[in-house]
Amino acid sequence: MTTTAGRLLALLGLLQSRADWSGAELAARLDVTGRTVRNDVARLRDLGYPVDAVRGPGGRYRLGVGGKLPPLVLDDEEAVAIAVGLRAAGAVAGIEESSARALGKLEHVLPDRLRRQVAALRDATEAGPANTSSNVEDPAVDPALLTELAAAIRDHQGLRFWYRGEQPREVEPARLVAWQRRWYLVGRDVASGEWEPFRVDWLELRVPGGRRFVPTTPPFDLTEFVVREVARTGWSVHARVLVHAPADEVLARINPAVGTVEPRDDASCVLVTGGDSLETVAVWIGMLGLDFTVDGPPGLVEHLGVLSRRYAAAIGA
């Protein structure tokens, strides 16, 4: 049977999770009567927690502003979910140390039972190694910059920044997208009206920022947009590869992160792809398992020639 203290913590957790609850909803979630909910609300008020009652059918409750709110109320699944998220966040360049510190603080404040679960998870898991085959270092992104961009998105505040040495840009930010250990800001360029993805590690904010704006819903899925546009413009190396197979067959073989496919005819298509190095692009197109033709860029053609001679020599051909 749940103790009164445990039930009060569960009630606090529910009140923190959304703006307001009806008495009937709280009673159902806690598996108690409406009278017990009212008594528990009174106990919370006696302990200094500002629980406001909102008049209406069945009565509604919400946490008030200010007062002595609990620093954090987590159930078992929530604590483990946060620990998993912090472990995964260590794979994002620029916030590894912050993630480790946050995980340590979480373990410090948890009850012994949950601390043991989270510690077991920490000790039993490892983050996979960074992809160093391309000899390109993963870019570090300042968490403070991510926070500033997120605040601009929340507040509908325009941004002004320099981007890859271009002229200053003014953008209405819409979303941050994390993909392939990179952070991208998706926004609408004020001057052109076009939507674009911007690599966060390539932009430098200007002060003051842009003007406040009324947000516009983009006519596409933002994550798919980033994948498609990065395949076209966002990598250090870009290639258009003629694949001697139907588009449907190529689409069935590739990860969407590799690029996009443009149908050509019933027997061929063009794979628009790229990467941060020639080596990465060569590996991706080699893993297709299909015949292909590459006529550019020159560096990729040269690198594939080196690979072909190396592989031929490996089998004595």
C-alpha atoms as one frame of an Amber mdcrd trajectory, in Angstrom:
protein
   0.000   0.000   0.000   1.308   3.477  -0.861   2.292   5.564   2.159   0.951
   9.068   2.655   4.424  10.531   2.023   4.787   8.546  -1.183   1.338   9.618
  -2.315   2.158  13.273  -1.646   5.314  13.008  -3.752   3.306  11.370  -6.541
   0.741  14.168  -6.315   3.505  16.786  -6.537   4.930  15.038  -9.568   1.569
  15.122 -11.314   1.009  18.792 -10.490   4.451  19.628 -11.909   3.863  17.705
 -15.126   1.148  19.965 -16.580  -0.706  23.225 -15.971  -3.776  21.943 -14.106
  -5.686  18.794 -13.179  -9.256  18.054 -12.229  -9.855  16.377  -8.904 -11.287
  13.342 -10.708  -8.169  13.019 -12.890  -5.856  13.158  -9.878  -7.961  10.629
  -8.005  -7.842   8.235 -10.968  -4.083   8.583 -11.431  -3.395   8.070  -7.722
  -6.065   5.375  -7.330  -7.702   7.173  -4.408 -10.989   8.951  -3.714 -11.704
  12.596  -4.401 -11.797  13.208  -0.655  -8.269  11.828  -0.297  -7.084  14.170
  -3.067  -8.576  17.152  -1.231  -6.952  16.064   2.031  -3.570  15.578   0.331
  -3.809  19.007  -1.284  -4.438  20.477   2.179  -1.356  18.616   3.505   0.788
  20.050   0.707  -0.417  23.550   1.535   0.452  22.980   5.194   3.973  22.018
   4.072   4.338  25.279   2.175   3.556  24.176  -1.381   1.297  26.710  -3.161
  -1.469  24.569  -4.639  -4.213  26.727  -6.107  -7.801  25.539  -6.521  -9.560
  26.543  -9.753 -13.316  26.630  -9.681 -15.132  24.458 -12.157 -16.823  21.090
 -12.571 -15.174  18.687 -10.145 -12.646  21.299  -9.042  -9.240  21.821 -10.619
  -5.795  22.151  -9.052  -2.510  23.711 -10.131   0.798  24.656  -8.564   0.890
  28.353  -7.798   3.697  30.774  -8.570   6.515  30.988  -6.021   6.569  29.288
  -2.677   8.747  26.393  -1.578   8.573  24.122  -4.600  10.462  20.813  -4.613
  13.705  20.884  -6.633  12.804  17.716  -8.523  10.269  14.907  -8.253  10.993
  11.830 -10.375   9.552   8.360 -10.442  11.728   5.320 -11.219  11.164   5.353
 -14.986  11.750   9.115 -15.252  15.053   8.918 -13.352  16.329   6.105 -15.554
  15.134   7.925 -18.709  17.093  11.044 -17.730  20.193   8.956 -17.025  19.924
   7.288 -20.448  19.463  10.677 -22.095  22.512  12.129 -20.355  24.621   9.145
 -21.392  23.490   9.592 -24.991  24.127  13.348 -24.797  27.783  12.563 -24.214
  27.910  11.578 -27.881  27.118  15.168 -28.909  30.279  17.195 -29.370  30.623
  20.124 -27.010  28.465  18.946 -24.099  30.233  15.764 -22.981  31.558  17.274
 -19.752  28.283  19.027 -18.954  26.391  15.756 -19.422  28.768  13.895 -17.120
  28.450  16.582 -14.409  24.654  16.543 -14.666  24.576  12.754 -14.363  26.756
  12.948 -11.266  24.461  15.522  -9.660  21.404  13.437 -10.487  22.912  10.405
  -8.779  23.822  12.495  -5.734  20.250  13.638  -5.010  18.417  10.396  -5.791
  17.225   7.995  -3.092  19.520   5.031  -2.535  17.288   2.606  -4.452  17.186
   4.778  -7.565  20.834   5.760  -7.190  21.774   2.082  -7.386  19.695   1.656
 -10.567  21.227   4.702 -12.253  24.746   3.742 -11.150  24.229   0.247 -12.560
  23.134   1.774 -15.852  26.172   4.074 -15.881  28.615   1.249 -15.139  27.048
  -1.154 -17.620  26.988   1.117 -20.682  29.553   2.773 -22.903  29.251   5.388
 -25.596  30.417   4.214 -29.003  33.664   5.688 -30.323  33.561   8.759 -32.491
  33.874   8.183 -36.215  37.501   9.104 -36.794  37.898   7.337 -40.143  37.422
  10.624 -41.958  40.217  12.338 -40.021  37.789  15.179 -39.374  37.350  16.275
 -35.780  33.769  16.538 -34.573  32.905  20.211 -34.052  32.397  21.432 -30.505
  29.302  23.562 -29.919  29.090  25.844 -26.903  26.044  24.796 -24.807  25.489
  28.488 -24.077  25.049  29.099 -27.810  22.477  26.295 -28.056  20.649  27.803
 -25.092  20.622  31.249 -26.721  19.320  29.843 -30.006  16.621  27.849 -28.212
  15.517  30.978 -26.338  15.255  32.897 -29.625  13.075  30.121 -31.068  10.864
  30.126 -27.975  10.502  33.915 -27.878  10.146  34.379 -31.680  13.196  36.622
 -31.627  15.053  37.141 -34.891  18.770  36.377 -35.106  21.598  38.149 -36.892
  24.837  36.285 -37.523  27.834  35.790 -39.767  27.865  32.428 -41.531  30.940
  30.888 -43.170  32.410  34.279 -44.005  29.340  35.427 -45.920  27.551  38.727
 -45.521  25.607  39.095 -42.234  22.339  37.152 -42.256  19.055  37.882 -40.484
  16.969  34.776 -39.822  13.702  33.891 -38.124  14.673  30.726 -36.197  12.253
  27.789 -36.084  14.016  24.668 -34.754  17.285  23.107 -33.667  17.959  19.706
 -35.231  20.701  17.342 -34.063  21.906  14.997 -36.786  25.122  13.003 -37.254
  26.875  14.684 -34.301  26.067  18.108 -35.761  23.637  20.781 -34.642  21.621
  22.633 -37.273  19.463  25.729 -36.884  16.497  25.773 -39.283  15.170  29.220
 -40.038  13.657  31.502 -42.645  15.944  34.093 -44.190  14.316  37.507 -43.768
  15.721  38.937 -47.009  14.878  36.056 -49.361  12.011  34.394 -47.512  13.681
  31.010 -48.088  14.027  28.298 -45.457  17.591  27.126 -44.779  19.530  24.892
 -42.374  22.587  26.459 -40.738  25.324  24.462 -39.034  25.528  25.917 -35.557
  29.319  25.550 -35.318  29.649  27.689 -38.470  27.636  30.689 -37.274  28.681
  33.640 -35.109  25.884  35.618 -33.502  25.773  39.399 -33.821  24.524  41.815
 -31.197  21.914  43.204 -31.235  19.801  40.433 -32.733  16.968  40.705 -35.216
  13.414  41.850 -34.743  10.647  39.847 -33.106   8.452  38.040 -35.603   5.217
  36.126 -35.972   6.232  32.478 -36.476   5.467  30.783 -39.776   4.899  27.040
 -39.953   7.254  25.546 -42.553   5.523  23.475 -45.267   7.708  20.415 -44.664
   9.130  18.115 -42.000  12.087  19.947 -40.475  14.278  16.897 -39.906  13.761
  15.612 -43.453  14.497  19.123 -44.711  17.835  19.200 -42.887  18.829  15.786
 -44.254  17.909  16.793 -47.801  19.551  20.217 -47.721  22.738  19.020 -46.035
  23.046  16.401 -48.774  22.878  19.274 -51.261  24.919  22.024 -49.585  26.030
  21.288 -46.051  29.000  18.900 -46.400  32.629  19.644 -47.127  32.560  17.180
 -50.059  29.581  16.876 -52.433  28.977  14.371 -55.176  26.327  13.404 -57.692
  26.763   9.687 -58.345  25.125   7.948 -61.307  23.902   4.598 -59.968  23.055
   1.908 -62.537  19.922   0.705 -60.765  16.325   1.927 -60.341  15.695   4.618
 -57.756  13.493   2.334 -55.644  16.311  -0.207 -55.330  18.792   2.458 -54.250
  16.350   3.945 -51.734  15.872   0.493 -50.218  19.630   0.185 -49.656  20.615
   3.570 -48.231  20.230   5.241 -44.896  18.425   8.593 -45.305  21.484  10.186
 -43.697  23.561   9.273 -46.765  21.699  11.578 -49.122  18.805  11.795 -51.546
  17.944   9.916 -54.743  16.797  11.497 -58.002  15.124   9.094 -60.494  16.582
   9.202 -64.022  14.989   6.338 -65.939  13.847   2.782 -65.285  17.423   1.519
 -64.986  19.346   4.352 -63.315  19.189   7.236 -60.861  21.400   9.896 -59.315
  22.478   9.687 -55.682  23.122  13.161 -54.258  25.460  12.591 -51.360  28.435
  13.982 -49.545  30.459  13.939 -46.360  33.195  15.639 -44.425  35.944  13.799
 -46.327  36.623  11.975 -49.584  37.129   8.770 -47.587  33.652   8.959 -46.085
  31.949   9.485 -49.454  33.921   6.629 -51.015  32.850   4.264 -48.237  29.186
   5.229 -48.533  28.901   4.716 -52.276  30.984   1.540 -52.084  28.528   0.081
 -49.583  25.659   0.400 -52.063  26.597  -2.935 -53.604  25.563  -1.566 -57.005
  27.438  -0.427 -60.107  27.960   3.306 -60.312  29.772   6.013 -62.272  31.519
   9.004 -60.735  32.769  11.937 -62.816  33.302  14.474 -60.058  34.453  16.159
 -58.026  38.057  15.589 -59.241  39.303  14.772 -55.756  36.769  11.979 -55.367
  37.582  10.560 -58.819  41.280  10.512 -57.899  40.605   8.907 -54.521  38.458
   6.164 -56.069  41.298   5.495 -58.523  43.695   5.024 -55.617  41.241   2.653
 -53.914  40.663   0.638 -57.088  44.400   0.077 -57.568  44.819  -0.788 -53.899
  42.000  -3.336 -53.950  43.228  -4.826 -57.225  46.729  -5.214 -55.786  45.261
  -6.888 -52.698  43.996  -9.808 -54.800  46.936  -9.892 -57.198  44.976  -8.537
 -60.127
